[in-house]
Amino acid sequence: MSDTATVLICAYNEAPRVGAVVEAARGAALGPVVVVDDGSSDETAAAAERFGARVVRHDVNRGKGAALATGLEQVASPLTVLVDADLTGLTSHHIQQLVEPLDVNIPLASRGVLIGGRWATSVAQTLAPNLSGQRGFRTVDLRALGPFTESGYGVEVLIERGLKHLGIQQTQVRLRGVGQVMKEEKASFAGGARTRLQMYVEIGRQLLLRRRSG
């Protein structure tokens, strides 16, 4: 295994799913796989460790942006790949696709769009690819896009704004056969709906900040 890239996975109550994502990431043989368990109440950390990830834990749930910030503290490789913990159909080839456009000497990012895995997520990603959580960066560029701690589910909007501000181009990569488990499927429908509402609020907050700064 080289140390070209660290695969960073932010996870909250993803015990049934995170192992397969870690397995795909490790199969790419790019470097370390780091999972940030963002205060989960289930066995997310144990599942990630069982599949070979290095796990960092938050005592309480602090949000996706804070988990990303914590994970970045663990990264020593020149490249960083971000993938969500709730993906289906992910393989090592998909991880490699996110790395292939990158060059350690050139400021360039990659953005993965989920295609053909699950109907709902394929449609959502086609309509709003800028909200994808599957991305690749030079680590130095990703750090320059922060701070992420307070961004929550709006972290992808913050990333997009930062890339534009810094003039960093990104290549869009089609991740065929990959889907994402809907929030309403993970627990009760009501609980998933509350989480989705929280996500929309945090995304909206970042969009509003973008308009004000633009």
N, C-alpha and C positions, 0 to 999 in steps of 0.2 A: 504493500500500500504506500503510495506517495503522500506527500504533504502539500499537494497543489491547492486543495480546497477543503474547507470545513463545511459540512452540511449542518445547518442550524434549523432545529425544529422546535417551535413554541407549542406547548400542549397544555390543555386544561381538560381533565376528565376524559381522556382519550385511551384508556386502557385497552378496549377491544380493538383499536385501530392502529395505535402508534407502533406496535411491533412490526407490522408489515411495511410501514413507511421506513422505519430504521433499517430493516433488512434490505430494502431496495437501495437505500443510501449507502450502506456498507458494501453492497455488491458492486457499486460503481468504483470502489477502490481509489478514491481521490484523496482521502485523508480522514481526519476525525469526524465522527458524527456526534453532535452535541444536542441534547434535548433539555429544554428548560421546562420543568414541571411547574406551572404557574398556580401553585396552591391547590392542586387537585385533591378531591376527597376520595378518589378511587385508587387503583393500583397502577396508575400511569407510569410513575417512576420505576416501579419494579418491572413492568413489562418492557420499558425502554432499555433498562439495564440488562435484562435477560437476552435481548437481541444484540447487545454489544455497544450500546450508546454510552457516552459519558453524560451523566445526568446532574443538572444543577436544579435545586428546588427553591421556590419561594414559599415562605410559611403561610402566606395568604394569597388569594387571587389578586393580582395587581394589574392585569390587562395585557393584551398582546404587545403593545409598544414597550412596556416595562420588561416583558419577557425577552424581547429582542435585544434591548439594551443590556440585560444581564448576560445573554448568550454571547454578545459581541465581546464582552470582557474575556471570554474563554478562547477567542479566535487568535491564532498566531500565523495562519496560512495566508498567502497573498490573495486568495480568492475565497469568497463566501457564497454558498448557495442556500437560499431560504426555501423550505417546503412546509406546507401545512401538515398537521398530524392526522387529519381526518380524510385523507385521500384514499380512493379505491383504484386498483389497477395500476398503481405506480410500479415501475421497474427501474433497474439500474440504468437502462438505456435512456430513460426520461431524465434522470439526474445528469447524465453525460451530455444530453442535448442542451441543458441550461448552461453548461460550462464551455461547450465547443466554441461559441462566438467570442469568448472572453480572451483577453491578452493582458498579461500582468503589466505591460508597458503602455497600454492605451486605455484611456478612460471610456469604457463602454460597458453597458449593462444588458442583461437578457431578461425577458419577461415571458413566462410560460402561460399558454392559454389551453384550458382543458377542452378536448374535443372527443366526442364519441364514446365517452365513458358512461355518463348518466344524462338523460335528456335535460333535466332541470338545470344542472350545472353547465352543460354545454351552451344552453340558451343564455344563461346569466353571463357567462364569460364572453360570449360573442357580443352581447350588448354592452358590457362594461369590463373590457379586458384590463383597464387600469386598476381594477380592484383585485387582481390576481395576487395570491400570496406566494406563487412559485417564481423565484427570481434568482439571478446570478449577478455578482458584482466583483470588482476588485475590492478587497476589504477596506483599503484606504478611502475609496469613494463612498462605500456604504457608511463608514463612520462619519464622513463629512456631511451626510444627509440628515444626521440627528440634530439635537437630542430627540430620542423616541419615547422617553419614559411616560409622558403624559398623553400620548396620542391614542392609546387604546386600540379599538378596532379601526381607527382612522389612520393607522400607520402606513397603509399602502398609498393613501392620498398624500401623506407627508412625503413619502418616497418619491412619488411622481412629481410633486412640486419641487423637491430638491434637485432631482435630475434635470428638470427644465431650467431651474435657476443656475445650475452649474454648467449647463450646456453639454450634458452627458447624453449621448444618443443611446437608445436601447433597441435591441433586436428582438422581435416577437417570435417565439418558438411554439409550434403547435404540438401539444403533448397528447397524442392520440391514444384513446382507450382509457384515459384517466378521468375519474369522476370525483365527487366530493359528497360526503354524507351531510344531509341537511340538518340544521340545528334542531328542527322539530322531531327528527328521528332519534336523537340521542337520549332524550329523557321523555318527560311528559310533553305533550303538544304545547300546553300552556307555558311550561318552563322554557321550551325552545323558542316560543314566540316572544317571550320576555327578553331572551338573549338577543334575538334578531332585532327587536326594537332598540335595545341598547346599542347594538352594532350600527344601526342606521343613525342614531343620535350622534355617535362618536364620529362616524364618517361625515355627517352633516356639519359637525363642528369644524372638522379639518377643511371641508370645502369652503365654509364661510371664512376661515382664516386665509385660505388661498386667495379668495376674491379681495379681501381687505389688503393683502400684501401685494396683489397684482396691480 
